[in-house]
Amino acid sequence: MSHNRFDDSNLTWRQLDWLKHTSYFIYDVDRKNGIVDAVFKFDANSKVKLHQHKVPYITFVLQGELRFYRPDGTLKEIRPTGSYVRGVANGDPHLEGGGDQDTIVFFSIRNVVDELFVFFDQDMNLAEVVTIADAEALLEAQGRAKWLPAA
């Protein structure tokens, strides 16, 4: 099996304290058009906290394979490198994570008015909510991309 690597040397990966096994880099938040574009890096052989996507989204797997799991932890689907998939709003809650190597996935989150994702605890109680305002704040805290000219 080939282990092609996406060159992420120009990205400054960030993490949320409460979200284990994943890092992110936000490219853009367009509140007017309800779009958030970001890449997520999922640790190899990991499962990210149970969650639900609240709006439509597109994923494009840049490195590794994105694995989806049912709430009970059983494997549901594998998306290999190069997979382009449109996801629906309010789909089934799931876990997801990397395969045998760190997995990098581009997400284009669409039609956002407020909530992007909701996260649940092990008892399916609402634990965390990520909104477009949160995405804007994370983008601002992340700072300018390395490849942009100085302001």
N, C-alpha and C positions, 0 to 999 in steps of 0.2 A: 504494500500500500504506500502510495506517495504521500509525503508529508510536506506539501508546499506551504510556505510561510508567507503571510501577508506582511509587508514591510511597514511596521507601525512606529518606526523611529521618529517620525515627525509628530506623533500624537503624545499628549501628556495625559495618561490615563488617570481617572479620578475614581473614588469609591464612596459609597454611602455607608456610614457606620452600621446601619441595621440590615444591609443587604450583602450577605456573604457570597463569595465565589464569583463576583462579577465586578467589572470595571466599565467605565463609560467615557466617551468623548462626544460632546455635543457639537455638531457642525452649525446648526441654525435653529432658531425658534422664530416662526413667522405667525404671530398671534392673529394678524389680520386674515390670513388664509387658513389658519388652524393646522399648521404643519410643524412637526418637530422631526428633525433629521439628526441621527446619532449613530455611533457604532458602540456595540457592547462586546466585551471580551468575557467569555465564560471560562472559568478554570476547567482544566481537563478533569473528566470523570466527576463532575460536580452536579448538584441540583440547586437551583436558585429557589428561594422562598415561593410557596404556593401563591399564585396570582391570577388575575384576569385582566385582559386588555379591554378597556372601556370604549375604544374607538377603532375604526379600521386602520390597518397598518400593512406595510410591505416589508418582507425580510429578504435580504440577499446575503447568503453565506459566503464570506470572503476567505475563511480559513477553517479547516477542521469540519466537524459535523455537529449540527445543532440537534440535540436529543430532547424530545418532549415526553413527559411522564404524566400519568393520571394522578389525581390527588393521593391515591394509595401507594404511589411510587413505582408502579409498573410501567414499563416502556410502552409508549403509544406510537411514536413516529420518530424517524431519523431523516434529517435534511442534510445531504452532503454538500461539500464545497460546490459553489456555482448555483445552488438552488435559489430560485426566485419564487416567493409565495406571497399571495395576498391573504391576509388574515381578517377576520370579521370582528365587529364590535360585540362585546358581551358574550364571547364564546365561552366554552367550558373552562373553569379554573384549572390550572395545570402548573407543573414544575417544568423547568427546562434547564439545560446545562450543556457543557462541552462533552465531546467524545473522548477519544484517547489522547488528544492534544488540546491545548487551549484553542477555543473556538472564537472567531471574530465574525460578527454579524452586523450588517448595516440595517438599521430600522428607519423607515420613513413612516411616521405616525401621522394620520390624516384626520381631517374633520374634527379637530380638537376644539371643544368649547371650554371645558374645565378639566375633567379627570382624564389622565392617560392610562394609569394602571391602578388597581387596588390589590393589596397584599393581605393574605390571611394567615392566622396562626394555625397550629395543628388541629384546633377544634373548629376550623372554618369561621372564626370570628374575625371581623375586619380589624387589621392591625396597622396598616399604613396606606396612605393615598398619595399618589404623585399627580400633580396638576400641571397645567401649562405655566402657571406662575412659578411653580417649583423649578420647571425646566429653564425658564428665563433666569431665575436666580442662580441655578447651577452653571448655566452658560456664562453669566457675568463673573462668578467666582472662579471659573476655570481659566479665564483670561484669554487673550488673543492667541490665535493659532501661530505656531512658529513660522509658518511660510508666508504670513501676511506682512506687508511692509510696515515699518514703524509708523504710528499715527502722527 
